[in-house]
Amino acid sequence: MTASPILEVNDLQVEFATRRQSLVAVRDVSFALGAGKTLALVGESGSGKSVTSLAIMGLLPTAGRVTRGTIAFQRGSGETVDLATLSQPAMRHIRGAEIAMIFQEPMSSLNPLFTVGDQIGEMLMLHSNLSSVARRAKVLEMLDLVEIPAAASRMSAYPHELSGGMRQRVMIALALICRPLLLIADEPTTALDVTIQAQILELMRRLQRELGMSILFITHDLGVVAEIADEVAVMYAGEVVERAPTRPLYAHPRHPYTQGLIASIPRPGRAPGERLVPIHGTVPPPSAMPPGCAFAPRCPHAGPECEAPVALTEAAPGQLARCVKLRELAAHA
């Protein structure tokens, strides 16, 4: 018997109200994340990845709202709730305690006026009844767990006194101090150099094994995804255009956009003078979406049939893609 997923997003649509109209930023987004697994949301800037994560966290801006779909979350108690319909007071009991988030820029996420120890300890104040002595011990334990050297002295440090890699470790400690069931990591390694990036990814993998949590990993970097994800959902212009386990997706990408992303990854062993293959054009804004397939204006395989709406369909066992030319592309692969 297969265990039910800890997070299941079904037909999610998010709209933003403007003075003139309501713009759809995310549409028809569906995916499921199993306990202890990692799902990567991948796509360029403007694809809807972060909006999806903010909808899950209940942190959409005032102008944004979920207008369709469900976000089913299985709590530690076994109860399943729809996060899309919960009130803000109800979300505050879940946010931080059972679902936590790491943002991509720790310097803007951490309060410069408080020590890192106080900021991590505040999360325990909100979600536990521990004494100040017990909270301090828990914070120290977590700083050790995320491999911050001289953790006891770092507790009294301010964010600006730490390096970028150390600040990101503090953000991970802050997110995990309450042992959440689900961690959402929004571009957690983007601002870091390659060496520190590798250390942070390995740290997240180790903590996932030790704590048994699930991870929703948001990134534009498919190279990073190969190292950490069990499954991948590729987003473009607010839609999931392909969804598959990681290995099949890399071995046989089905959607032209996924194929373009993989072709643009720098690889070792590339022949001298061989150039990366760019995807020409940009992601269309919500106010200027083309009819039918949103990727058609940039797609080398586009034809008149691409102007009709298309749903996610099975391209291979366990692999879904949103393209009317799946059979044609597979025949020429």
N, C-alpha and C positions, 0 to 999 in steps of 0.2 A: 504493500500500500504506500503510495507516494504522499509524503507530508505536504500539507498546504503551504503555499509560499508565504513568507513573512510580509512581503509587500506585493500587491497586485494592482497595477494601474490599468484601467480599462476605458478606452474611448475618451480620454481626457481632452478637454478643450478649454483654453484660457483666452479671455478677451481683455483688451484695455480700452477704456472709454476715453474718447477725445471730444473736443467741442463739436466736431462735425460728424463723427461716426464712431462706431465700435470696431476696433481692429482685432482680428484673430491672430494671436501670436503662436499658439500651439493648438493643433487639431488632431483628432483621431490617434492619440498616442496611447499605446497599450504595451505593457511588458509585465513580467513577473520575476521576482527575485526570491530565491530559495534561502533557507536558513544556512548561514555559514558560507554563502557563495558571494561572488563579486560579479556585478553587471556593470559594464561600461556604457555610458551614453557618449557618443562620439559625433563630432560635426564641427563645422566652421563657426566663427563668431556670427551670431544672428540666427543660428539654427533652432533655438528654442531649448537648449539643454538646461541653462540656468533657470529659465522661467519654469520649466518642469520641476526642478528641484525646489524652487521657492514655493510652488503650489503644494508640494508634498509637505513642506515644513510649515505651511500656513503663514508665510512671510511675503506674500505678494504685495506690491505697492498698493496704495489706496485706489488707484485707477484700475487695478487688475482684479479679475475675479474668475473663478471656475464656473463656466456656464454649461458644461456637460461632462458626464463621465463620473467614475468613482475612483477613489484611492483607498483600497482596502489594506489595513495594517493589522497584523496579528500581534496583540500586546503580550507581555510576559505572562499575564493571567490566563491567556488562552482566548480571551475575548477578541473578536475582530470588529474594528470600527472603520467607518468611512471618514477619512481625514478631511475630505472635501466638504463635509457637512458639519464638522465640529465647530463649536464656538471658540473664540480666542481663549477664554479661561480654561476650557477643556484641553485645548492644544498646549497651553503652558504646562500642564501636568505631564504631557508626553514629551514635549520638546526639551531636549537636554537630558532627560532621564531615560527615555526609551528610544528616541531618535535624536541624533546629534549631527552637527554639520561642521566641516572644516572649509573655510573660505580661502580663495586663492591668494589674497594679500594680507598676511598676518599683521603688518604694521598698521593697516587701517581697521583691522578687526579687534586688535587688542587696545585697551584703554591706556594711553600714555601716562596717565596720572596715578595709576595704581600698580603695585608690584605684581609680578606674575603669580606669586603665591596667593595673594589676596584675590586675584581674578579667578584662579582655578578653585579656590576655597569657596567663593561666592556660589558656584554651581552646587556645591554640597549643602550650603545653607538653604538653598531653594528646594532641594529635593531629598533632604535627609534630616534627621533629628540628632545628628552627632554633635558632641561638645566641641569647643574650639580646639582643644588638645587633640581629639580624635580626628578632626578635620585636617589639622596640620600634618598629622601622621599619614593620612590618606594622600594628601597632596605630595608629600615627600616620596611616598611609595610610587605614585604615578610618575613623578619626574624621573625617578630611577628607572621605571619601566620603559619610558621613552628615551632612555640613554642620554640624559643630560648630565654631563660631568659636574662634580661638586654640587649636587642637587640642593643640599641644605643651604648653601650660600646663594644659589641662584634664586631661591624663593623670594629673597628680598630685592632682587634686581628689577629694574624697569625695562619695558620692551626695547627702548632705544639702546640699552646697554648690551643687547644680545645680537648675535649675527643673524642673518636671514634664515639659515638652517636651524638655529636654536629657537628662533621665534616660531618657526613652523612646528617644531617638536612641542613647544608650549601649547600651540593651537590644538595639536593632537591630544595632548594631556588634558586640556580643557574639555575637549569633546568626549573623551573616554572616561573621565573621572567618575561618572555614574554608571559605568558599564552598560552602555546602550545596546539594544538589540540590532539597531540599524545605524550605520555611519554613512552620511552623504559627504563625499569629498569632491568639492568643486575646484578643479584645476589646482590641486594642492602642491604641485611641483613646478608650476609654470615659471615662477620668478627665481628659481634656484639654478645653480650651475649643474652640469651633468653629474659630477661626483656626488654632490649633496642630494640631487634628485634620486640617484640610485640608492643612497642610504635611507631616504624617507620611504621609498617604495618597499624596500626590504623590511623596514620597521613596521609598516602597515601590514605586510603579509604576516609577519611574526605575531603582531598583536591580534590579528584576526584569528590565527590558529589558537592562541592562548585564551582569548576571550570568547571565541565562537560566534562573533558578530557577522552580520551581512554588510556588504559595502556596495553602495551605488557610487561609482567612480565616474566623474564628469571630466572630459578632456577633449582637446582637438588633436591630440598626438596619438596616432595609431601605433607608433613605436612603443609607447608606454603601455598601451592597452595589452599588447602581446605578453607583457611580463606579469600582469596582475589579474586579468579578467577571465572568468569562466565563460561568459556570454557577452555579446556586443549588440547594442541597438544603435544603428547609425541614423542620425537625425539630419534632415535638410529642410529649411524653410518651414519649421514648425511641425514637421511630420517625421515619423519613423519610416525610412525608406528601405531598411533591411535589418533583419534580426536573426542572429544565428550564434551557435557556440563559436568560441574564438578560433579554433583551428580550422574548421570548415570555412569560416568567413575569410581567413587569410589565404587558404589554399584555393578556394573557388568563390571569389566575390561575385554576386549575381547582379547587383544593381550598378549601372554605369557610374554613379557617384562614388560608391564604395570602391569600384575598380580604379577610379581616378585618385582617390585618397591613397590607396595602397601603392599606386604607381609613382606617387610623389614622395614616398618615404625614402630618405637617404639610406643606402645599403652598403655594407662593407663588400669589397670585391667588385665594385662597379668599374667597368672598363674605363681607361683613360679617355677623357673627353666626352664620356657619356653624360648627358644632361638629365636632370630631373624633369619629369613630365608634368607641367602645371595644369590646373583646371582653370580654363579661361573664364573671365566674367566674375560676378559677385552674387551672393545670396540676395534674392529679391526682398524688399521690405514688405511687411504685411499689407501696406497700402497699395502695392502694385504687383500682386500675385498674378502670374499668368494662368490661363485656363488649363485644366487638366493637370499634367505633371509639372510640378514647380521647377524641376531640374531641366526640362526640355530646352530652354533657351541656351543652356551651356552644354548640352549633351551632343556628342558626335553622332549618335544613332537616332536622333529625334526625327519624327515624321509627322504627318497630319493626324495619325491615330493617337498621338501623344497629347492631343488637346482635350481628350475625354478623361474624366476622373477615373482613377484606378485604385483598387484596394490592395492591401497586403495579401499576397497569395503564396502558396507553397512553391518554391523554386527547386527544392530538394528536401529530402527528409530532415525535419528540424530546422530548415532554413527558409525564411520568408522574405519576400522582396516586393516592392511596389513599382512594377514596370510592366507595360503591355507587351514588351518585346522579349520577355524572358526566354521563350523557346528559341526565337531567332538568334539571340545572343549566345545561348548555350550551344547551338549548332555550329557557330563560328568560333567557339572558344578553343 
